[in-house]
Amino acid sequence: MDNVYPGFSNDKHGITQLGRIVLDGWLFGLIPETEECTGWQTGRMQNLMEQVQAEWDKYSNLPSRLPADLRQRHADLYDRAIKTARDKGWDPELGEDE
C-alpha cells in the first residue's frame, strides 16, 4: 500500500523528515521508543507531526532551549540515530536525492 511509512528501522537511513518526526515523538514521550510507526498511513504520521510541532513550539524549535533532561535525551537519541544512519551510508553533506 502506498502512503504508509515503512517504520524507523526500515526508513532509508532514519534521518529523513518522517524519521525525525519519529525521533521527536520519542523525545517528547508522544510515542514509546518501541513504536517505530511501521505501516502508519499519512494521516496518522501527520497527526504525530502536529503533536511534535506543538512540543517544539514551546522551545522555539531549538534543542538548546530544551530543559536539561530533554536536551540530554535529544542528544542521546540523535547521536544514536546519526551513527545508525552513517552505517547505512547516509552522508549529511549530500542532499536527500543524492
C-alpha positions in Angstrom: 0.0 0.0 0.0 1.3 3.4 -0.9 1.3 6.3 1.6 2.5 4.3 4.5 5.6 4.8 6.5 7.9 1.8 6.4 9.0 2.3 10.0 12.0 4.0 11.6 14.3 0.9 11.2 13.2 0.4 7.6 13.5 4.0 6.7 16.1 4.8 4.1 18.5 5.8 6.8 16.3 7.2 9.6 17.3 10.9 9.2 14.5 11.6 6.7 11.8 14.1 7.5 9.5 11.4 8.8 12.3 9.6 10.6 13.0 12.8 12.5 9.3 13.0 13.4 9.6 9.5 15.0 12.7 10.6 16.9 11.0 13.6 18.2 7.9 11.6 19.1 10.2 9.5 21.2 11.9 12.6 22.6 8.7 14.2 23.8 7.1 10.9 25.0 4.4 11.1 22.4 5.1 7.5 21.4 7.1 4.8 23.2 10.6 4.1 21.8 9.2 0.6 20.9 6.8 2.3 18.4 8.6 2.8 15.1 5.4 3.8 13.2 5.7 0.9 10.8 2.7 0.9 8.5 1.3 4.2 9.7 -0.7 5.9 7.0 0.0 9.5 6.0 -2.8 10.9 8.2 -1.5 9.3 11.3 2.0 10.5 10.6 0.6 14.0 10.0 -1.1 13.9 13.4 2.2 12.9 15.1 3.9 15.7 13.2 1.5 18.2 14.5 1.9 17.0 18.1 5.7 17.1 17.7 5.5 20.6 16.3 3.3 21.8 19.2 6.0 20.5 21.6 8.9 22.1 19.7 6.9 25.4 19.6 7.3 25.5 23.4 11.0 25.7 23.0 11.2 28.0 19.9 12.2 24.9 17.9 15.7 25.0 19.4 17.3 22.0 21.2 19.3 24.4 23.2 16.1 25.7 24.8 15.0 22.3 26.0 15.2 21.6 29.7 18.4 19.7 30.7 16.8 16.3 30.8 15.1 16.7 27.4 18.3 18.2 25.9 20.3 15.2 27.0 17.6 12.8 25.7 17.7 14.7 22.4 21.5 14.3 22.2 21.3 10.6 23.0 18.5 9.9 20.5 20.1 11.8 17.7 23.6 10.6 18.3 22.4 7.0 18.1 20.3 7.8 15.0 23.2 9.5 13.3 25.5 6.6 13.9 23.0 4.2 12.5 22.3 6.4 9.5 26.0 6.7 8.7 26.3 2.9 9.0 23.6 2.8 6.3 25.5 5.1 4.1 23.9 8.5 5.0 26.2 11.4 4.2 25.0 14.7 5.8 26.8 16.7 3.1 24.6 15.2 0.4 21.0 16.3 -0.4 18.1 13.9 0.2 18.0 13.0 -3.5 21.8 12.4 -3.9 
